[in-house]
């Protein structure tokens, strides 16, 4: 993955809430903090 090829994804508040819930769920399951990052391909947007 080349960082220059990606931007942070533009997500709705609803999308961000879903990601937050998934982060919490995965963190509880793994017993350590999980942080998810959403990117979009610059060339496709």
Beta strands, then each sheet from edge to edge (+ up, - down):
strand 1: 6-8
strand 2: 39-41
sheet 1: 1+ 2-
end
